[in-house]
Amino acid sequence: MLEASRWFLGGKIDGNLFNDHLNKLGEEGWELISTFDTNFAHGGTRDVVAVFKRPAA
């Protein structure tokens, strides 16, 4: 499940759903700039953060 807010997109990642959501954001004018994980305890990954940009309206 993906959760989106004004500034953050997060939650448990389903690869297919994540890909579909990235494509939808692209159609809306968002450009994916970077992704990174947030580490916790022994190098495990808790979250993946995706950073987007688009021209100001």
C-alpha positions as CSV (number, residue, x, y, z in Angstrom):
1,M,0.0,0.0,0.0
2,L,1.3,3.4,-0.9
3,E,0.4,6.5,1.1
4,A,0.9,9.9,-0.4
5,S,0.8,13.3,1.3
6,R,1.8,16.7,0.2
7,W,5.5,16.0,0.9
8,F,5.9,12.2,1.4
9,L,5.0,9.0,-0.3
10,G,5.5,5.9,1.9
11,G,4.2,2.7,3.3
12,K,4.6,-1.0,2.5
13,I,5.8,-1.4,-1.0
14,D,4.2,-3.7,-3.5
15,G,6.5,-3.6,-6.6
16,N,3.7,-3.6,-9.2
17,L,1.6,-1.1,-7.3
18,F,4.7,1.1,-6.8
19,N,5.5,1.0,-10.5
20,D,1.9,1.8,-11.4
21,H,1.9,4.8,-9.0
22,L,5.2,6.1,-10.4
23,N,3.7,6.0,-13.9
24,K,0.6,7.8,-12.8
25,L,2.7,10.5,-11.1
26,G,4.7,10.8,-14.3
27,E,1.5,11.4,-16.3
28,E,0.6,14.1,-13.9
29,G,3.9,15.9,-14.6
30,W,6.0,14.7,-11.6
31,E,9.6,13.7,-12.3
32,L,11.3,11.1,-10.1
33,I,14.6,12.6,-9.0
34,S,15.9,10.0,-6.5
35,T,15.0,7.1,-4.2
36,F,16.7,5.9,-1.1
37,D,16.0,3.6,1.8
38,T,16.0,4.5,5.5
39,N,18.1,2.0,7.5
40,F,17.4,0.7,11.0
41,A,18.9,-2.1,13.2
42,H,21.7,-4.0,11.4
43,G,21.3,-2.4,8.0
44,G,17.7,-3.5,7.4
45,T,15.4,-1.2,5.4
46,R,12.2,0.1,6.9
47,D,11.1,2.6,4.3
48,V,11.9,3.7,0.7
49,V,11.7,7.5,0.1
50,A,11.0,8.7,-3.4
51,V,11.8,12.4,-4.2
52,F,9.9,14.1,-7.0
53,K,9.8,17.5,-8.7
54,R,7.6,19.3,-11.2
55,P,7.4,22.8,-12.5
56,A,5.4,25.3,-10.4
57,A,1.9,26.0,-11.6
